[in-house]
Amino acid sequence: MSTGRFPRSPSRLPVRRLFEPAIAASAAIAAVITIRMASSLAWLDSALVGKDAKFAPDFISGAGLAMRVTSTFVHTAIAPGVAAFLRDVVVPNAHLFAVLVAVGDLAIGISLFFGLLTRLGGFFEIVRALTNIAIAGSTGADTAGYNGMLIVAGAIAIGTGAGRTFGLDRVLLTRFPNSKVLRLVA
């Protein structure tokens, strides 16, 4: 007697259950790699592209940084101590700080893009994003939101070791499996 329905093959069910964790893991790895790459492009863009590029001659000379600090950041800093630090320390040493910011943004972008010392890059991504919030604190929700997204991406890079699956960290850890320092920062 037929009910018009075909019974499910019992052999399909275990095979499907066998591959479901692998598919879920692949999706998670793809998501982590996508987040790592997107945040790396944000830092590379900050360093190299556009009118606010940190390697632009005006900024890297210190003049652009000093102008932005005195015209905007001293007024938008989240605390009087931050404003005083900007006015008393950063402006007199604008060239040094401009070089540090430019090289830092580029290093974070390269680290995350290539998956090279990813945990270290994620740590500095969080530090730079928190610095951006402290300096440009009251300039708008987009500043806090954008930097908040970068903080989350940095935490994901640190927590997952995002370069260990698809990045140069995997090569380094394979080549130097007993290096404790490399295990910490890669």
N, CA, C and O of each residue as an XYZ file, in Angstrom:
744
protein
N       0.820     -1.152      0.000
C       0.000      0.000      0.000
C       0.884      1.243      0.000
O       1.741      1.388      0.872
N       0.695      2.112     -0.935
C       1.525      3.296     -1.105
C       0.778      4.539     -0.626
O      -0.408      4.705     -0.911
N       1.466      5.397      0.092
C       0.848      6.631      0.575
C       1.126      7.789     -0.362
O       0.691      8.909     -0.090
N       1.821      7.563     -1.433
C       2.158      8.627     -2.362
C       3.443      9.349     -1.998
O       3.909     10.212     -2.742
N       4.004      9.004     -0.878
C       5.266      9.631     -0.459
C       6.351      8.571     -0.447
O       6.125      7.407     -0.118
N       7.516      9.016     -0.813
C       8.642      8.095     -0.774
C       9.329      8.238      0.576
O       9.537      9.353      1.054
N       9.672      7.147      1.174
C      10.361      7.242      2.461
C      11.764      7.815      2.259
O      12.403      7.597      1.230
N      12.212      8.536      3.248
C      13.551      9.101      3.209
C      14.583      7.996      3.304
O      14.437      7.039      4.065
N      15.600      8.150      2.531
C      16.669      7.165      2.576
C      17.428      7.325      3.886
O      17.926      8.414      4.172
N      17.529      6.277      4.682
C      18.240      6.401      5.944
C      19.729      6.676      5.760
O      20.378      7.183      6.675
N      20.269      6.354      4.613
C      21.705      6.556      4.420
C      22.052      8.028      4.205
O      23.201      8.411      4.423
N      21.114      8.858      3.791
C      21.403     10.271      3.556
C      21.547     11.049      4.852
O      22.360     11.971      4.928
N      20.806     10.712      5.834
C      20.797     11.460      7.072
C      22.162     11.489      7.761
O      22.617     12.578      8.111
N      22.837     10.369      7.975
C      24.147     10.440      8.630
C      25.183     11.198      7.813
O      26.008     11.905      8.391
N      25.171     11.075      6.487
C      26.144     11.768      5.656
C      25.938     13.276      5.776
O      26.898     14.040      5.874
N      24.687     13.688      5.768
C      24.383     15.102      5.887
C      24.864     15.638      7.247
O      25.462     16.711      7.322
N      24.602     14.900      8.286
C      25.039     15.318      9.609
C      26.562     15.319      9.718
O      27.134     16.095     10.484
N      27.201     14.465      8.964
C      28.647     14.390      8.979
C      29.272     15.676      8.428
O      30.284     16.140      8.954
N      28.685     16.257      7.378
C      29.273     17.418      6.725
C      28.773     18.755      7.259
O      29.376     19.788      6.967
N      27.695     18.767      8.028
C      27.170     20.032      8.532
C      28.177     20.799      9.387
O      28.296     22.009      9.198
N      28.906     20.180     10.310
C      29.900     20.947     11.072
C      30.998     21.527     10.190
O      31.463     22.641     10.432
N      31.415     20.789      9.176
C      32.463     21.289      8.287
C      31.967     22.488      7.494
O      32.719     23.439      7.280
N      30.728     22.458      7.060
C      30.165     23.587      6.317
C      30.042     24.798      7.231
O      30.361     25.915      6.824
N      29.584     24.590      8.456
C      29.462     25.694      9.407
C      30.842     26.272      9.738
O      30.993     27.490      9.838
N      31.836     25.418      9.906
C      33.192     25.888     10.190
C      33.746     26.673      9.009
O      34.402     27.696      9.201
N      33.491     26.208      7.794
C      33.953     26.922      6.607
C      33.317     28.299      6.512
O      33.982     29.265      6.137
N      32.041     28.399      6.846
C      31.355     29.691      6.822
C      31.931     30.625      7.874
O      32.089     31.819      7.622
N      32.245     30.097      9.043
C      32.829     30.923     10.104
C      34.220     31.407      9.710
O      34.565     32.565      9.949
N      35.009     30.543      9.115
C      36.353     30.924      8.671
C      36.257     31.997      7.589
O      37.017     32.965      7.606
N      35.336     31.829      6.659
C      35.147     32.821      5.602
C      34.723     34.162      6.185
O      35.171     35.209      5.716
N      33.873     34.142      7.192
C      33.433     35.389      7.826
C      34.593     36.085      8.527
O      34.736     37.302      8.420
N      35.416     35.334      9.239
C      36.558     35.918      9.948
C      37.554     36.504      8.947
O      38.085     37.592      9.170
N      37.806     35.800      7.860
C      38.730     36.300      6.835
C      38.170     37.568      6.199
O      38.917     38.514      5.951
N      36.875     37.597      5.935
C      36.245     38.777      5.343
C      36.348     39.977      6.280
O      36.659     41.082      5.835
N      36.093     39.774      7.562
C      36.205     40.866      8.543
C      37.645     41.354      8.627
O      37.892     42.559      8.671
N      38.592     40.430      8.650
C      40.010     40.803      8.719
C      40.415     41.619      7.491
O      41.103     42.632      7.618
N      39.994     41.183      6.315
C      40.360     41.882      5.083
C      39.687     43.255      4.999
O      40.318     44.224      4.578
N      38.422     43.346      5.393
C      37.712     44.625      5.336
C      38.344     45.648      6.278
O      38.514     46.811      5.912
N      38.688     45.219      7.480
C      39.310     46.173      8.401
C      40.713     46.548      7.933
O      41.155     47.675      8.159
N      41.421     45.622      7.285
C      42.750     45.965      6.764
C      42.643     47.027      5.679
O      43.487     47.920      5.596
N      41.616     46.935      4.854
C      41.438     47.936      3.797
C      41.116     49.304      4.379
O      41.500     50.324      3.806
N      40.416     49.340      5.511
C      40.135     50.618      6.170
C      41.441     51.290      6.603
O      41.602     52.499      6.435
N      42.366     50.514      7.155
C      43.635     51.089      7.608
C      44.537     51.457      6.439
O      45.210     52.487      6.485
N      44.565     50.636      5.393
C      45.364     50.976      4.217
C      44.819     52.222      3.538
O      45.585     53.060      3.062
N      43.500     52.346      3.493
C      42.873     53.536      2.930
C      43.249     54.767      3.746
O      43.552     55.819      3.183
N      43.230     54.639      5.055
C      43.589     55.748      5.948
C      45.035     56.188      5.725
O      45.345     57.377      5.803
N      45.896     55.251      5.453
C      47.318     55.576      5.293
C      47.651     56.119      3.910
O      48.509     56.992      3.783
N      46.984     55.615      2.868
C      47.468     55.862      1.511
C      46.544     56.618      0.571
O      47.019     57.144     -0.435
N      45.242     56.698      0.848
C      44.285     57.165     -0.147
C      43.528     58.394      0.346
O      43.218     58.507      1.531
N      43.237     59.304     -0.564
C      42.326     60.400     -0.285
C      42.982     61.635      0.293
O      44.199     61.705      0.464
N      42.121     62.619      0.591
C      42.622     63.903      1.090
C      43.153     63.797      2.515
O      43.955     64.632      2.934
N      42.720     62.785      3.270
C      43.186     62.589      4.636
C      44.266     61.514      4.744
O      44.518     60.997      5.833
N      44.902     61.174      3.627
C      45.928     60.126      3.639
C      47.082     60.537      4.538
O      47.570     61.665      4.475
N      47.506     59.607      5.369
C      48.567     59.911      6.332
C      49.943     60.039      5.669
O      50.845     60.662      6.229
N      50.104     59.457      4.487
C      51.381     59.586      3.784
C      51.373     60.743      2.786
O      52.315     60.894      2.008
N      50.317     61.559      2.801
C      50.297     62.764      1.964
C      51.385     63.712      2.465
O      51.617     63.796      3.671
N      52.048     64.419      1.571
C      53.160     65.287      2.001
C      52.768     66.304      3.077
O      53.562     66.585      3.975
N      51.572     66.851      2.999
C      51.138     67.838      3.981
C      51.026     67.222      5.370
O      51.427     67.837      6.359
N      50.481     66.010      5.447
C      50.305     65.372      6.755
C      51.634     64.870      7.306
O      51.955     65.117      8.469
N      52.395     64.179      6.495
C      53.627     63.544      6.981
C      54.672     64.585      7.406
O      55.542     64.287      8.225
N      54.592     65.795      6.857
C      55.513     66.860      7.272
C      55.187     67.372      8.668
O      56.017     68.016      9.310
N      53.983     67.087      9.132
C      53.570     67.540     10.447
C      52.649     68.741     10.389
O      51.893     68.989     11.328
N      52.700     69.494      9.292
C      51.880     70.698      9.170
C      50.392     70.350      9.138
O      49.584     71.021      9.779
N      50.035     69.319      8.405
C      48.629     68.909      8.317
C      48.109     68.406      9.651
O      46.978     68.707     10.032
N      48.924     67.643     10.362
C      48.517     67.144     11.672
C      48.359     68.288     12.657
O      47.364     68.347     13.380
N      49.331     69.207     12.699
C      49.259     70.341     13.626
C      48.031     71.198     13.341
O      47.378     71.671     14.271
N      47.710     71.403     12.067
C      46.539     72.201     11.708
C      45.248     71.519     12.176
O      44.366     72.172     12.736
N      45.140     70.206     11.945
C      43.933     69.483     12.358
C      43.792     69.441     13.872
O      42.686     69.547     14.401
N      44.904     69.288     14.563
C      44.852     69.240     16.022
C      44.382     70.582     16.568
O      43.481     70.631     17.405
N      44.986     71.671     16.101
C      44.635     72.985     16.646
C      43.266     73.466     16.207
O      42.586     74.153     16.969
N      42.843     73.121     14.995
C      41.544     73.618     14.515
C      40.372     72.736     14.927
O      39.257     73.236     15.076
N      40.594     71.436     15.116
C      39.469     70.538     15.382
C      39.646     69.712     16.646
O      38.821     69.791     17.556
N      40.697     68.933     16.713
C      40.804     67.895     17.735
C      40.919     68.436     19.161
O      40.478     67.777     20.102
N      41.504     69.623     19.338
C      41.592     70.205     20.678
C      40.183     70.485     21.217
O      39.949     70.426     22.424
N      39.256     70.786     20.312
C      37.885     71.114     20.708
C      36.990     69.885     20.830
O      35.982     69.928     21.535
N      37.340     68.790     20.156
C      36.481     67.604     20.160
C      36.970     66.494     21.080
O      36.289     65.480     21.233
N      38.120     66.664     21.685
C      38.666     65.624     22.563
C      37.695     65.332     23.702
O      37.008     66.231     24.187
N      37.643     64.061     24.129
C      36.641     63.663     25.116
C      36.954     64.115     26.533
O      36.083     64.059     27.401
N      38.183     64.562     26.784
C      38.553     64.995     28.141
C      39.545     66.155     28.039
O      40.298     66.251     27.070
N      39.540     67.028     29.036
C      40.501     68.137     29.021
C      41.960     67.668     29.009
O      42.822     68.327     28.427
N      42.228     66.537     29.647
C      43.585     66.001     29.644
C      44.047     65.597     28.252
O      45.211     65.784     27.899
N      43.129     65.040     27.459
C      43.462     64.665     26.081
C      43.743     65.922     25.266
O      44.697     65.961     24.490
N      42.913     66.950     25.440
C      43.120     68.212     24.722
C      44.453     68.843     25.111
O      45.171     69.362     24.256
N      44.783     68.799     26.394
C      46.062     69.356     26.847
C      47.239     68.581     26.265
O      48.239     69.175     25.863
N      47.121     67.257     26.221
C      48.179     66.431     25.620
C      48.362     66.786     24.152
O      49.490     66.925     23.680
N      47.264     66.933     23.436
C      47.348     67.289     22.015
C      48.025     68.646     21.836
O      48.899     68.799     20.983
N      47.626     69.617     22.629
C      48.142     70.979     22.515
C      49.607     71.073     22.958
O      50.415     71.731     22.302
N      49.943     70.419     24.064
C      51.267     70.600     24.659
C      52.332     69.614     24.181
O      53.525     69.913     24.238
N      51.909     68.445     23.711
C      52.880     67.419     23.316
C      52.843     67.140     21.815
O      53.885     67.108     21.161
N      51.638     66.938     21.269
C      51.533     66.548     19.860
C      51.890     67.696     18.929
O      52.673     67.506     17.998
N      51.336     68.887     19.157
C      51.586     70.006     18.238
C      53.073     70.376     18.174
O      53.585     70.554     17.069
N      53.791     70.501     19.293
C      55.224     70.807     19.176
C      56.043     69.707     18.489
O      57.099     69.983     17.919
N      55.562     68.478     18.545
C      56.260     67.347     17.922
C      55.424     66.748     16.793
O      55.370     65.529     16.630
N      54.779     67.604     16.026
C      53.819     67.161     15.020
C      54.452     66.244     13.967
O      53.826     65.272     13.545
N      55.670     66.536     13.545
C      56.309     65.696     12.528
C      56.497     64.266     13.044
O      56.195     63.305     12.337
N      56.992     64.128     14.271
C      57.196     62.799     14.861
C      55.871     62.050     14.964
O      55.793     60.885     14.575
N      54.829     62.698     15.481
C      53.545     62.036     15.632
C      52.909     61.719     14.278
O      52.238     60.697     14.138
N      53.109     62.577     13.286
C      52.572     62.316     11.946
C      53.208     61.058     11.348
O      52.522     60.229     10.751
N      54.512     60.930     11.514
C      55.206     59.734     11.012
C      54.725     58.497     11.764
O      54.468     57.464     11.146
N      54.600     58.587     13.092
C      54.126     57.445     13.887
C      52.713     57.014     13.477
O      52.436     55.820     13.359
N      51.830     57.979     13.264
C      50.457     57.656     12.860
C      50.443     57.033     11.468
O      49.752     56.039     11.244
N      51.196     57.605     10.534
C      51.218     57.083      9.162
C      51.782     55.660      9.107
O      51.194     54.771      8.492
N      52.919     55.464      9.754
C      53.539     54.132      9.763
C      52.661     53.142     10.524
O      52.543     51.984     10.123
N      52.051     53.585     11.609
C      51.161     52.712     12.378
C      49.960     52.260     11.572
O      49.628     51.075     11.567
N      49.300     53.192     10.888
C      48.140     52.819     10.068
C      48.538     51.856      8.955
O      47.830     50.886      8.682
N      49.673     52.128      8.317
C      50.147     51.241      7.249
C      50.502     49.861      7.800
O      50.160     48.847      7.192
N      51.181     49.813      8.941
C      51.572     48.528      9.540
C      50.348     47.706      9.947
O      50.320     46.493      9.741
N      49.339     48.358     10.523
C      48.112     47.644     10.884
C      47.449     47.085      9.637
O      47.023     45.930      9.617
N      47.360     47.907      8.593
C      46.739     47.455      7.344
C      47.474     46.282      6.714
O      46.842     45.326      6.266
N      48.788     46.342      6.674
C      49.582     45.249      6.095
C      49.458     43.994      6.947
O      49.299     42.896      6.413
N      49.528     44.145      8.254
C      49.417     42.999      9.160
C      48.100     42.254      8.949
O      48.086     41.029      8.826
N      47.005     42.991      8.910
C      45.697     42.350      8.766
C      45.456     41.859      7.346
O      44.833     40.815      7.157
N      45.936     42.589      6.344
C      45.713     42.179      4.958
C      46.403     40.851      4.649
O      45.810     39.957      4.045
N      47.651     40.736      5.066
C      48.410     39.524      4.761
C      48.314     38.461      5.852
O      48.855     37.367      5.688
N      47.644     38.757      6.951
C      47.559     37.790      8.044
C      48.923     37.572      8.668
O      49.279     36.444      9.008
N      49.686     38.639      8.820
C      51.048     38.583      9.337
C      51.069     39.194     10.732
O      50.818     40.388     10.894
N      51.370     38.374     11.745
C      51.330     38.815     13.138
C      49.962     39.441     13.427
O      49.869     40.567     13.916
N      48.917     38.696     13.116
C      47.547     39.195     13.128
C      47.086     39.619     14.511
O      46.397     40.630     14.646
N      47.447     38.875     15.529
C      47.023     39.265     16.882
C      47.651     40.583     17.290
O      46.993     41.408     17.924
N      48.895     40.794     16.945
C      49.559     42.060     17.231
C      48.899     43.189     16.445
O      48.661     44.270     16.984
N      48.607     42.939     15.183
C      47.909     43.934     14.372
C      46.525     44.242     14.920
O      46.100     45.397     14.905
N      45.812     43.225     15.404
C      44.498     43.434     16.013
C      44.589     44.263     17.285
O      43.730     45.107     17.541
N      45.622     44.028     18.081
C      45.827     44.814     19.295
C      46.027     46.286     18.959
O      45.399     47.157     19.561
N      46.905     46.560     17.994
C      47.158     47.956     17.629
C      45.959     48.572     16.902
O      45.764     49.786     16.950
N      45.170     47.755     16.241
C      43.932     48.259     15.639
C      42.998     48.785     16.733
O      42.396     49.847     16.576
N      42.878     48.060     17.818
C      42.037     48.495     18.942
C      42.605     49.765     19.569
O      41.858     50.698     19.861
N      43.917     49.808     19.777
C      44.548     50.987     20.378
C      44.324     52.228     19.509
O      43.965     53.287     20.023
N      44.534     52.099     18.199
C      44.353     53.249     17.294
C      42.895     53.674     17.230
O      42.614     54.872     17.199
N      41.964     52.738     17.209
C      40.548     53.093     17.159
C      40.125     53.800     18.449
O      39.368     54.770     18.404
N      40.606     53.324     19.589
C      40.308     54.007     20.853
C      40.919     55.402     20.882
O      40.318     56.335     21.414
N      42.109     55.543     20.314
C      42.738     56.860     20.213
C      41.901     57.789     19.344
O      41.705     58.956     19.685
N      41.406     57.273     18.222
C      40.544     58.084     17.353
C      39.309     58.554     18.094
O      38.907     59.709     17.957
N      38.703     57.676     18.876
C      37.504     58.051     19.640
C      37.864     59.100     20.691
O      37.112     60.055     20.888
N      38.994     58.941     21.365
C      39.402     59.899     22.400
C      39.679     61.278     21.809
O      39.385     62.295     22.438
N      40.237     61.314     20.615
C      40.606     62.585     20.004
C      39.422     63.247     19.315
O      39.209     64.450     19.469
N      38.660     62.484     18.568
C      37.556     63.047     17.787
C      36.208     62.710     18.407
O      35.202     62.630     17.701
N      36.180     62.515     19.697
C      35.022     62.006     20.415
C      33.680     62.563     20.069
O      32.758     61.787     19.815
N      33.509     63.866     20.043
C      32.171     64.424     19.884
C      31.881     64.900     18.470
O      31.016     65.754     18.277
N      32.575     64.374     17.491
C      32.350     64.837     16.127
C      31.172     64.152     15.451
O      30.764     64.574     14.369
N      30.620     63.119     16.050
C      29.435     62.496     15.471
C      29.371     61.017     15.730
O      30.347     60.376     16.121
N      28.175     60.492     15.495
C      27.956     59.069     15.723
C      28.741     58.214     14.735
O      29.122     57.089     15.057
N      28.984     58.736     13.540
C      29.728     57.956     12.559
C      31.152     57.688     13.019
O      31.689     56.614     12.749
N      31.778     58.638     13.706
C      33.141     58.430     14.207
C      33.167     57.310     15.234
O      34.003     56.410     15.161
N      32.250     57.369     16.190
C      32.200     56.329     17.220
C      31.805     54.987     16.610
O      32.358     53.953     16.984
N      30.865     54.991     15.686
C      30.419     53.738     15.064
C      31.489     53.089     14.219
O      31.703     51.880     14.306
N      32.169     53.882     13.397
C      33.224     53.361     12.534
C      34.368     52.803     13.370
O      34.854     51.702     13.112
N      34.791     53.557     14.360
C      35.877     53.086     15.218
C      35.424     51.939     16.106
O      36.226     51.066     16.438
N      34.162     51.923     16.496
C      33.619     50.777     17.232
C      33.689     49.507     16.401
O      34.014     48.433     16.907
N      33.376     49.646     15.105
C      33.478     48.492     14.198
C      34.924     48.012     14.096
O      35.180     46.809     14.055
N      35.862     48.947     14.056
C      37.275     48.561     13.996
C      37.727     47.891     15.286
O      38.566     46.990     15.254
N      37.175     48.324     16.430
C      37.500     47.684     17.711
C      36.993     46.244     17.721
O      37.698     45.339     18.167
N      35.783     46.033     17.235
C      35.231     44.673     17.172
C      36.065     43.815     16.225
O      36.364     42.661     16.535
N      36.441     44.365     15.080
C      37.268     43.608     14.126
C      38.627     43.258     14.737
O      39.140     42.160     14.521
N      39.205     44.182     15.494
C      40.475     43.897     16.175
C      40.322     42.811     17.219
O      41.191     41.951     17.360
N      39.210     42.847     17.958
C      38.960     41.798     18.958
C      38.778     40.440     18.286
O      39.236     39.424     18.808
N      38.122     40.419     17.149
C      37.958     39.160     16.407
C      39.317     38.657     15.923
O      39.597     37.460     15.987
N      40.159     39.566     15.440
C      41.499     39.162     14.980
C      42.326     38.589     16.123
O      43.052     37.612     15.942
N      42.213     39.198     17.299
C      42.955     38.693     18.456
C      42.382     37.358     18.918
O      43.127     36.408     19.159
N      41.075     37.289     19.040
C      40.432     36.100     19.600
C      40.503     34.874     18.713
O      40.568     33.749     19.209
N      40.490     35.080     17.415
C      40.474     33.933     16.510
C      41.842     33.615     15.925
O      42.035     32.540     15.357
N      42.795     34.533     16.054
C      44.073     34.318     15.373
C      43.819     34.220     13.884
O      44.226     33.255     13.238
N      43.140     35.229     13.335
C      42.580     35.181     11.984
C      43.591     34.868     10.883
O      43.197     34.384      9.822
N      44.855     35.125     11.096
C      45.853     34.831     10.077
C      46.353     33.400     10.092
O      47.114     32.998      9.211
N      45.935     32.629     11.082
C      46.419     31.248     11.208
C      45.777     30.303     10.211
O      46.343     29.253      9.908
N      44.623     30.649      9.701
C      43.952     29.785      8.743
C      44.307     30.164      7.319
O      44.645     29.309      6.501
N      44.228     31.459      7.030
C      44.501     31.944      5.683
C      45.349     33.195      5.827
O      44.820     34.305      5.886
N      46.656     33.020      5.884
C      47.553     34.148      6.044
C      48.972     33.687      6.283
O      49.258     32.492      6.353
N      49.850     34.658      6.405
C      51.265     34.343      6.604
C      51.553     33.801      7.997
O      52.588     33.170      8.214
N      50.646     34.039      8.947
C      50.834     33.452     10.279
C      50.887     31.930     10.205
O      51.635     31.295     10.948
N      50.114     31.361      9.331
C      50.113     29.897      9.165
C      51.483     29.406      8.716
O      51.985     28.397      9.210
N      52.079     30.126      7.779
C      53.409     29.755      7.285
C      54.444     29.892      8.396
O      55.279     29.008      8.587
N      54.384     31.011      9.132
C      55.344     31.228     10.217
C      55.210     30.181     11.318
O      56.211     29.673     11.823
N      53.971     29.861     11.689
C      53.767     28.877     12.756
C      54.157     27.464     12.324
O      54.565     26.649     13.151
N      54.031     27.178     11.033
C      54.477     25.882     10.518
C      56.007     25.819     10.521
O      56.595     24.787     10.842
N      56.631     26.921     10.163
C      58.098     26.974     10.087
C      58.730     27.004     11.477
O      59.772     26.386     11.695
N      58.105     27.720     12.423
C      58.640     27.851     13.775
C      57.596     27.401     14.798
O      57.037     28.235     15.510
N      57.324     26.098     14.882
C      56.234     25.625     15.736
C      56.490     25.778     17.226
O      55.531     25.763     17.997
N      57.715     25.923     17.667
C      58.027     26.003     19.097
C      58.219     27.422     19.612
O      58.560     27.611     20.779
N      58.008     28.413     18.770
C      58.225     29.801     19.183
C      57.024     30.297     20.003
O      55.920     30.450     19.481
N      57.262     30.539     21.274
C      56.203     31.000     22.171
C      55.785     32.432     21.864
O      54.605     32.771     21.955
N      56.748     33.269     21.503
C      56.428     34.660     21.166
C      55.586     34.708     19.901
O      54.620     35.467     19.824
N      55.942     33.915     18.926
C      55.177     33.883     17.675
C      53.760     33.375     17.913
O      52.814     33.894     17.320
N      53.599     32.384     18.757
C      52.263     31.888     19.096
C      51.421     32.960     19.764
O      50.199     32.973     19.618
N      52.067     33.857     20.493
C      51.357     34.933     21.175
C      50.895     36.024     20.212
O      49.773     36.514     20.345
N      51.721     36.415     19.254
C      51.405     37.553     18.389
C      50.853     37.163     17.030
O      50.308     38.017     16.332
N      50.972     35.919     16.634
C      50.499     35.499     15.314
C      49.105     34.917     15.366
O      48.564     34.517     14.335
